[in-house]
Amino acid sequence: MQKIKSWLNDLGYRDYKIEVLGGDASFRRYYRVIDKDKSYILMDSTANKEVLYPFIDISVRLLKVQVEVPRIIAQNLEEGYLLLTDLGSRHLADILSDMSVELLYTKAIEEILKIQKADTTNLEPYDREFLMFEMSLMQEWYLEQHLKRDLSQDEQKMLDGTLELICNEVLSQPQDVFVHRDFHSRNIMIETGHKLVIIDYQDARNGALTYDLVSLLKDVYVYFDPKQMEMLALEFKRLKGVDVSDEQFIRWFDFTGLQRHIKILGIFARLDIRDKKSSYIDNIPQTLQYIDEVCQKYSELKPLGDFLKKL
């Protein structure tokens, strides 16, 4: 903390207070710096300074397509600090309800359409290797370490084949799209007048058309009627001008969601076991529900659904 105070003093701040804020799933820490009638957010990336470079890079890319993001007031890349505008403490998740969801998700979909216009030059690809790596986290952390479950030869064959099928479906849709990668209700801030501001985008990649849409409409932190979410997905299809059948688009949407939720099972278990962040375990039942809904919808996925149900 002394280094942080020393840097703030160098910037000319004197009579300020520092409040510790709740962290996220990363190794970053956040503080609110209150200076008289103004406040700022200090991002402390001391544990992983390299993340600041993509954060700054992606901030610029998103601002260029009129996506609102936190503005950088000052930076100290040597120590791993950024001083950002304070967006308050209200997330989209805090005001979502059955009455507001359609309006707010429609606004968020409009943000996705803008995000997908951002420059993807030199972004890491969301390719087959990375998609498969993400899904492998489920077996390593959720099945083997969290549930203490080793797979039989037949179970391993079923799982490997199903993950390949899911990966192929994700890659069959339009690619070369700017993907936020974690576009959900806790990463969308609400400013005065219900203006949406996007955060936590430093891990963006170049990938599939429906990925961010799935992150929003099949959010593991909130749950709404699947049929209503399908209608919103098809509204995105209409606004984007995607020239495929509704059935094909929803298949892309469902399989991409399945890829994401399989990954999330592994990540939530890893956060608990490796990083001692146990609160994420509470969201595993919701994640499993999303997986089961898709697996029961498509016959080729039913073996995976039945296997996970047995556990």
Phi, psi and omega in degrees: 000329181298322179295321178297313180297321179297319179294317178298321177297319178298329179282351178103004177276139184233290186270070183242162173242151179239126176248135177281131178254160177296143181275187176237200184282358182265187176266009178282153173237152184230143178225148171261124178257115182254116182237101184057243183262010180240155176221154182222163174251128176256119176267121180254105179250035181306322183287342180205078185295333184297338183291341182293326182296309176295328178299314179294315181300311183291326176304314181295315181300319182287321178299326181293340177250024174064031172267127181283128178222166177300136178274141181272117180275318180204158180219147175224086186290334181293318180270336179099033183243145167229139172254122189238161172299146179270116182267005183087201185232012184260117177261164175305322181302332184286339184239004177289138175207172177301329182281325187261347192299317183295316179296312184290321178290328176296319176297319180292323177298322176298326176292321177299317179300323177288316179304321183288354174269354183291154181294129179256007183305127176067009172286145177298140181280144171274073188263183183304315183300316183286321176301316180291321177301314181301314182292334178295341179297331180297312181294315184295312190259321182277308183287305189280320185264320181281311182268351182057044186243116172269144183270143172287170180300316180294320179295320179295319178297316178298314182296314181300316181294321181291320179295323176296317179300314179298314180300316180299321181292319178299319183282348182281345181271169178305136181247197179060041180244139176294122183242118177299316176092343179213051187274080181230180192294341177270351179250017175236116180268152180246115175267178179306136181081017178062030174284131183269135176233130187264139179230174171059050186249008188293345180262020183305148178224176178258110188207219193275149184306318190264003189298307182292328177298316177296318180303323180284308190275343174238056184286127183286353180263346177218163181217131177227169184308121182303324180294322177295322179292324176297319179297320177293323177298319180288333173293321173300315179304316180295313182294325180283337182076039181279122188265068172221169178292157175301320181299315180295319181296316180294327175297314175304314182300313181294314183290325176293321175298321179296316176303314182295317184286328173298315176301315185297324175306315179294319182293317179297319178294321179294320178300322179288310188282310185276318190258359177059035176249085192284343186296334183290339177301329181297340182266000179295317179303319178296320179298317178296325179296316177301316180298315182296319180302317181287319182296328178281343182278330184239124187301325182290347179258353186300321178302321177295315179299316179295322179297313182292326177297320181298330184286000000 
